Amino acid sequence: MKDVLPEVDAWRNAGNQVAIATVVKVEGSAPRPVGATMAVSSAGDLAGSVSGGCVETAVFEEAQEVLRTGQPKLIRYGISDEMAWDVGLACGGTIEVFVEPVTE
Amino acid sequence: MTAGPSSRAALQARLEEAFADRTPVAVATIVRGEPLGAKLLILPDETMGGLGNPALDSAVEADARALLDDEKSETRPYSLPGRDEPVEVFIEAYPPPPTLLIFGAVHVAQPLSHFAKALGFDVIISDARAKLANRERFPDADQIILAWPDETLEQVEVRPNTYVAILSHDPKFDEPALVGTLETRAAYIGAIGSRKTNEDRRRRLAEAGMSPEQVARLRAPIGLDIGAATPEEMAISILGEIIALRRGRTGGSLTHATGNIRGEREPAKAAR
């Protein structure tokens, strides 16, 4: 989360709530390694990434949910199937993303 | 020594403090199982927070210290008595950032300093010429040392995660920088110059009593072979070589490579 810290601090100073999504597990080929983070604010800001763009919008929605409930959440993303609207990774791997509020 | 449960805000503040003063720190978080999201901060002489179970805290603390040494982050399962499923704990290690020590505040050093900052390096510029080594030319360097190389090396601690680029192109700066750093545990020592310059340089280092092993550590001419021609391209070439070394690769096109695209962090053990 070090790389998104400037944004996290700026958003919090602006009075917004912030959630952080972190890649905590990677199986097979994935665009970003373990430890990659993306920060999301209650105002709708986004910084960093957890994949190559494949799951960021889905994670953004999950982060908004986490900010509403205050409950952290582990989400697993695998290969996207034939259904075009399904969220997944194009490169064939599986990632687990942990989404948590920065402060309670 | 383990402190009791601390508020999330206190943990976050302590973490940011560790980042600011370059203290190695690891953060352990329960990502599967209860209490989900519980955190333990592992600092050099203490821990802060907790994962809801003292035995789990100590097991995770030991693993986190090992991961910090290896500069690796990972999720690990821990079995607890009385629980069917193991809890999974994500341990993220934040070793102190690597340092790029640049001798010679020349043109190439400017994009090199800038790009290295973007890659997360602490950048130190050393040059005795105030016309070259100044804040206007190096706005984002962490430190500008206006001194000769040997004086600089008295002020700077060269560690196994220090990378040295010698760019001065002038033997009276280069030689003391080379002699001074080849004796250290620096992860990387590269020097600019033509093939001819570098033949002479290697010969002079040998004559000055450096061992063949020490001279062999020198990467010169500095950088990867990408045909770099401008200062910016040379900066990319140098950083490419440094990244490849950090990740245990030699450089080259992925088209002609097999295996993992992404390299693992090579621990700086070779240099220790």
Interface residues (C-beta under 8 A of the other chain):
Chain A: M1 K2 D3 L5 D9 T22 V24 K25 S29 P33 V34 G35 Q71 P72 L74 E96 F98 E100 V102 T103 E104
Chain B: S7 R8 A9 Q12 E16 F19 T29 V31 R32 L36 G37 S73 E74 T75 F90 E92 Y94 G120 I261 R262
